[in-house]
Amino acid sequence: MDVINEEQASFEMGVVVPKRVLDQICEGYDCVEVLVNEFHKAGLIVDRVPGLNDEFLKLTAPVEVLGKAAAELKLKKRTQIGVDLQFEWDEADAFVKQSDGSLFSWCERFRCYKHMIYGIVNKSNSAIILKSDCRVVRWEPGERLLWKLEKEGIVKEVFPIHDEIKRKQLLKGWALNWWDLTNQPLDDIYAYYGAKIAIYFAFLGMYTKWLFFPAALGILVQLVDFGSLQLLILPFFFICITSWAVFFLQFWKRKNSILLARWQICYSVGAESAYKYMDSEWSSFHSSVGMIKFGTDKSEKDNIQRDEWFCHMRRFRNDAIIILSIICLQLPFELAYAHLYESIGSDIMKFGLTAVYLFAIQYFTQIGGKVSVKLIKDEKNDNSEYRSNSLIYKVFGLYFMQSYIGLLYHAILHRNFMTLRQVIIQRLIISEVLENLMENSLPYVKYSYRKYRAVCNKRKREKGITARKSYFNSRVEKEYFKPVYSASVGEELEDGLFDEFLELALQFGMIMMFACAFPPSFAFTALNNVTEIRADALKILAMYRRPCPRVAASIGAWFNIFQFLIVVSICTNCILLVCLYDRDGNWNISPGLAAILIMEHVLLLIKFVFSRIVPEEPDWVKANRMKNATQAQNMCSKQLLRNISGRRGTLVAGTRYAD
Amino acid sequence: MDVINEEQASFEMGVVVPKRVLDQICEGYDCVEVLVNEFHKAGLIVDRVPGLNDEFLKLTAPVEVLGKAAAELKLKKRTQIGVDLQFEWDEADAFVKQSDGSLFSWCERFRCYKHMIYGIVNKSNSAIILKSDCRVVRWEPGERLLWKLEKEGIVKEVFPIHDEIKRKQLLKGWALNWWDLTNQPLDDIYAYYGAKIAIYFAFLGMYTKWLFFPAALGILVQLVDFGSLQLLILPFFFICITSWAVFFLQFWKRKNSILLARWQICYSVGAESAYKYMDSEWSSFHSSVGMIKFGTDKSEKDNIQRDEWFCHMRRFRNDAIIILSIICLQLPFELAYAHLYESIGSDIMKFGLTAVYLFAIQYFTQIGGKVSVKLIKDEKNDNSEYRSNSLIYKVFGLYFMQSYIGLLYHAILHRNFMTLRQVIIQRLIISEVLENLMENSLPYVKYSYRKYRAVCNKRKREKGITARKSYFNSRVEKEYFKPVYSASVGEELEDGLFDEFLELALQFGMIMMFACAFPPSFAFTALNNVTEIRADALKILAMYRRPCPRVAASIGAWFNIFQFLIVVSICTNCILLVCLYDRDGNWNISPGLAAILIMEHVLLLIKFVFSRIVPEEPDWVKANRMKNATQAQNMCSKQLLRNISGRRGTLVAGTRYAD
């Protein structure tokens, strides 16, 4: 196993098994040998790499083998005429190839690998006795081998591994390509990481590019003295920013639909949820409501309706619990901190208070996240998209209170704009720089620690037996030591993108909600995001294991959160304007207050009306989609009709026999 | 032609042609005879009824003939497995029957009739000379006969005619069935009038049923004295009303989707627009953008994008024109009237002013409607749904200003709640009663006038020639004299339902926007709507011609208008509350004002968040839809794939030949 060979073949999955201790020979089949044999039988190409303490099986498969797995999985795939159909290996020509010429996208390949790896069952009639380091494992008939081995702790992990060539290309052309500013090779990212991560980077890139406009405007407002118009310049800035945000989100929807059309992901505006529903929930539905017909099973229909309402009530209850606990527990805590911060005089005390506060909210957020995950799991909803969105909303609620309530307290009750600006700068610059540093260094520390421990273990075991031999040359082992790209809350529902989006949303909220208090914040943010793009790219390419690809058609719940933040920012900016112009604090600037109130309502109206002006989907994408649907229907219309009449004939015959 | 026969056969279309004057015999083919012959050739059954001055051709067709026309039209129809496919007569068994056992719905039948009637062309190579009362008409080869005859004024009108049996059933079971209150035989209405009218009556029924709750609450608030809580009762009432309205609209969406599932109209939440798009716009799209492929025709893609933006800009300009003219022209006029009304002392002057005002707004509204129609036509948009919605929004804008601005003026600037209540009562009771009377009597007057004129004409012509013979016994002639069910503005875009919905929306706005000023208005409205249901039913059954059926999946733009009215009502009620509690007029009830402002924002939030709690589509409807889609795809997946690979083979071969 030399390094060159390893780099040429693009192995895509890694399985970690214990290293065989050569001097202990037991009777019966060895687990690892059986596993490798079964992999070979399934058509996979296996490369065995010995590591320090474990052995790594690197897997890849020829396209025929993947195709057969895809056909078994009944994978839906885009065809040449643009309609998604079940994959069949014999008709592979009918399906669209990826932009890099391969038949399957990385996400599809990943599903096929998983299907093949976990699909190995004992087909014989009797249990097979497997041994591993003299431990006996009974592989029962019909049992999945890998599940069994994972349960017994023999297979430690199954994970996707990096493709060195493509990774290096991406490193050079994306992560280290600082001069591109906001441009990124999105198609390559999609091919390597799948839709969800590519959509995140597309969003981040577009957001950063659009940020340059308010950044310039913000600096202008801050630096230039407009003389007698100075009183009107902040409301003007506020109106510009709001329109900017509304248009940004609307154009993002357009861009999103263009990207999906380019990547040939099935998606239609609005019907999106239906599509996902079909994929993920269909199986559960089929059993419960598959047999309903109109007018026949009235009681069954009622049952489903009752279940539906029951489920809704439970969701409503959970949401109410979270909202009430945020309002009743978190809100007083945040206000208490803000009040103490305001009333304490000395800077040292303030620093100490902030330290205590930061420690406390870390703890609270974790508890909140855990409670949310528990409540969501309690709902027994099979729709994983719904569950992950629900978690996003709940956790965002926590962070929303945490991030903004204190600031609003400073602004509204104490009219302390100095503290407000101070805190905004502090959060924007210091915390984001720190966070970026942390994000990039923490995984490396974790990696180093795991590596160090493994080397120690190795030394301890092999002390004196053989001369020290450097096993540590395989990339797959290095990857195994790297941490998983996971979310800070609810690992099973979300991956590391959750943290990235949370950071973006909180940043967006910060600059939008307090736009009038500190216009230059947009410039800070634009600068920060330019570095963020490359830092995130570097992190995902070099610091973490390759993430499991996830299907996604949009940024999901985060889009609604951004919309919500725009609406809230309209209200908060109006409050800020009132506070700025009404320094006496008697809330009585009759014409001014009325003007601001009217402005608020007009802006809210604009927010909801303007988003209809820019269509979510460009005409040519829509035209293509329509054409495809019609074409497919026309192609198979006649045959379908014959099938239906035929089937109906047999159905009638069937009932006649039954009579 | 006796009455009994006429009642038994259900003729569905009427064509009005001039009555042949028997003593004038010209050479060549007679128009009417040729027309009747061609109808016979097309498979239609023709019944010729002589009238006073015209002759009526009543048409019907056996189901086979309709089926062939449907196949020629490539009509999409729901099949047994729940997917919409192109109709084929040979496979008629595969399609779902209507609830009354017929194969085609009234709307489909109407389309087929139109196709057959207007599809008669001169298939010979030379022009045919037709004569009518010695006038010569050249029927060119390939020309449509009916268009030609309509252009020459020989065929006066083509219109759907009532089915006497069903009409009488509906009269008995629906229009005169007062004791059912809000219940209506919706399925029968759908079968007889098509989806759009049935959906209107379903909406009206549900709205009236739901109105009973706020009606009871409003009377309670008005009559009971709550002692010290009196100050809080109006805000409470306001919150109840708002939640009621939000839930009502959300549950209407549910009901709508259930109705569509029952009537088997293709509809999916959100994708609705796409569906209509396909039907109506597909043809125009196909020609312009049918050939786009990704990455190949970049310039063409740019062209389409430019066209799209150009079209949007024009729409935007038109909308801006309307909005600006409403604000700059109508608003001052309305305010001037309100101000004069407020400042004039004597009641007689007030009455005169109101008369002048009413006369003026009639005129203004007509101008506004005409300008709107002109602007919309200027947009050259082929999507008839978009055009009709655009008209609805624009005309509603006019009426919105007209109806509410004066009231708001009384409330806010003069705090004159007496005038406000007076105007509300006046509008709710007097105007609605008057309108109902007018709506029901005007068509009868028109009908009587046309009948009278026809009889006069007849008498004049036949004076002294023959003894007076009563020709006036045919129902089809009576129907011909009845007015068309048309809108007061833009007849070509909307039918009479426009006026009905406008009335409902204005009423809803009136009671919602001024709920706090006069809580019992809900009770008046509930009573009024109970009579409205039966009055409208009577009107459409007895007073008007049978309306042309129109396809619709929802109440369309009106739904958005109702949503908009709820939002506006939240704001106006808050203003009213401020005015009610702050009698001094110094806008300074600090805690109270702040509380009301907070309440407003919370309610607005609830409006947008709560509408997500109730799902638009019941689970079982969704399940059915999903099942159908999957089933259809699975059935034809293989064959489609073979087609695609096959077609691709020939395509490749084709290019090879071309090379």
Interface residues (C-beta under 8 A of the other chain):
Chain A: T79 Q80 I81 V83 L85 Q86 E88 E91 D93 A94 A261 R262 S268 V269 G270 A271 E272 S273 A274 Y277 M278 W282 F285 H286 V289 G290 I292 F294 K301 I304 Q305 D307 E308 H312 F316 V567 C571 N586 W587 N588 S590 L593 A594 L597 H601 L604 I613 V614 P615 P618 D619 W620 K622 A623 N624 R625 M626 K627 A629 T630 A632 Q633 N634 M635 C636 S637 K638 Q639 L640 L641 R642 N643 I644 S645 R647 R648
Chain B: T79 Q80 I81 V83 L85 Q86 E88 E91 D93 A94 A261 R262 S268 V269 G270 A271 E272 S273 A274 Y277 M278 W282 F285 H286 V289 G290 I292 F294 K301 I304 Q305 D307 E308 H312 F316 C571 N586 W587 N588 S590 L593 A594 L597 H601 L604 F608 I613 V614 P615 P618 D619 W620 K622 A623 N624 R625 M626 K627 A629 T630 A632 Q633 N634 M635 C636 S637 K638 Q639 L640 L641 R642 N643 I644 S645 R648
